[in-house]
């Protein structure tokens, strides 16, 4: 009989507790699949007294994850602490320096230090596995790193944050304001007390950088991601999108262009008939455009104890069977330097909502500024408000044909200087997904 694979689990939150529970419940099945027993040998967490619904008495306890990684008698270090710095980073480095394989669900750690850690793992002849770091239980990491190795990827995109997707879904279905929907998401536990990391697009950006590296063989570059959150999306925008045949989603997109790799996270209008538009609630989805297979779509739960623990277990089973895939699909020395595309050169259609003073000449002035910047308008609609008076505020919605973001921003700036605007203009990209 093969010797057990002994795990050290740092972090006993929702995911860590689920992992320990599942190993206890399904240990025999995992042994059959991997060819050897898998057992937790040591754990680390801040609070020993906390009731986690599992028996931890048989495991060696460490208060410090770094000490666990450096000293525990383990074969694999599982990092579920979270965060880009501090205990998470130092414990992973300690485990790698011992030559231990590392399994992590930590997107922030990889987005900030992934390349350096991959190089350390290569020097120590070990591996880092991180299926749980992006999109929860969706096997997108293995898909890019292993299943699609024979394909050339041109674009990877999707819905990578369940909090934002939940909020946009509720705003559409129940005609809620952004503020009311955020309060409800916080009450239900879908949004944190400080929701900035999610609704500001930063969580999705961390995940996108990892997918970008896997898809294009490039070094990770978080600073090059264009990030725009959903804070300014209004019920009026969502209603207008529905009337135009679109739905609004927070989209994360990485694509290869002539000028380099474009990485962007922002609200986008996507065709209501598309498969991605049907992804609602806290569900995540990732699409990959390839040369040999065309476009493929993976969707499923993007968070939660069992979903994320499922991804962690998949990595643990790979380690147990001896699988040794380079961290980002190629040796760290084979990663090419990231070359950033010109974001303002991004081309596509745009939805523009302006609140203007309702007076003679405004429409003509708006149309002229668009024409001066070579922007062709597909439609222009003024939404009359009941009981409005002359020179009152009136919303104007413009839909452009394909143009550049730089041209749109230049035109909006000119309209603003003309003195016709009341309030901030709103621009949302239209993503065709073809």
HELIX and SHEET records of a PDB file:
HELIX    1   1 UNK A   14  UNK A   34  1                                  21    
HELIX    2   2 UNK A   65  UNK A   71  1                                   7    
HELIX    3   3 UNK A   86  UNK A   97  1                                  12    
HELIX    4   4 UNK A  107  UNK A  123  1                                  17    
HELIX    5   5 UNK A  131  UNK A  133  5                                   3    
HELIX    6   6 UNK A  140  UNK A  142  1                                   3    
HELIX    7   7 UNK A  143  UNK A  147  3                                   5    
HELIX    8   8 UNK A  162  UNK A  174  1                                  13    
HELIX    9   9 UNK A  178  UNK A  188  1                                  11    
HELIX   10  10 UNK A  196  UNK A  199  1                                   4    
HELIX   11  11 UNK A  202  UNK A  216  1                                  15    
HELIX   12  12 UNK A  222  UNK A  224  5                                   3    
HELIX   13  13 UNK A  235  UNK A  243  1                                   9    
HELIX   14  14 UNK A  276  UNK A  278  5                                   3    
HELIX   15  15 UNK A  305  UNK A  321  1                                  17    
HELIX   16  16 UNK A  332  UNK A  334  5                                   3    
HELIX   17  17 UNK A  343  UNK A  345  5                                   3    
HELIX   18  18 UNK A  362  UNK A  372  1                                  11    
HELIX   19  19 UNK A  405  UNK A  417  1                                  13    
SHEET    1   A 6 UNK A  60  UNK A  62  0                                        
SHEET    2   A 6 UNK A  38  UNK A  44  1                                        
SHEET    3   A 6 UNK A   5  UNK A  10  1                                        
SHEET    4   A 6 UNK A  76  UNK A  79  1                                        
SHEET    5   A 6 UNK A 101  UNK A 104  1                                        
SHEET    6   A 6 UNK A 128  UNK A 129  1                                        
SHEET    1   B 6 UNK A 226  UNK A 227  0                                        
SHEET    2   B 6 UNK A 260  UNK A 271  1                                        
SHEET    3   B 6 UNK A 246  UNK A 257 -1                                        
SHEET    4   B 6 UNK A 153  UNK A 159 -1                                        
SHEET    5   B 6 UNK A 283  UNK A 290 -1                                        
SHEET    6   B 6 UNK A 294  UNK A 301 -1                                        
SHEET    1   C 6 UNK A 226  UNK A 227  0                                        
SHEET    2   C 6 UNK A 260  UNK A 271  1                                        
SHEET    3   C 6 UNK A 426  UNK A 431  1                                        
SHEET    4   C 6 UNK A 347  UNK A 357 -1                                        
SHEET    5   C 6 UNK A 393  UNK A 400 -1                                        
SHEET    6   C 6 UNK A 377  UNK A 383 -1                                        
SHEET    1   D 5 UNK A 226  UNK A 227  0                                        
SHEET    2   D 5 UNK A 260  UNK A 271  1                                        
SHEET    3   D 5 UNK A 426  UNK A 431  1                                        
SHEET    4   D 5 UNK A 347  UNK A 357 -1                                        
SHEET    5   D 5 UNK A 403  UNK A 404 -1                                        
END                                                                             
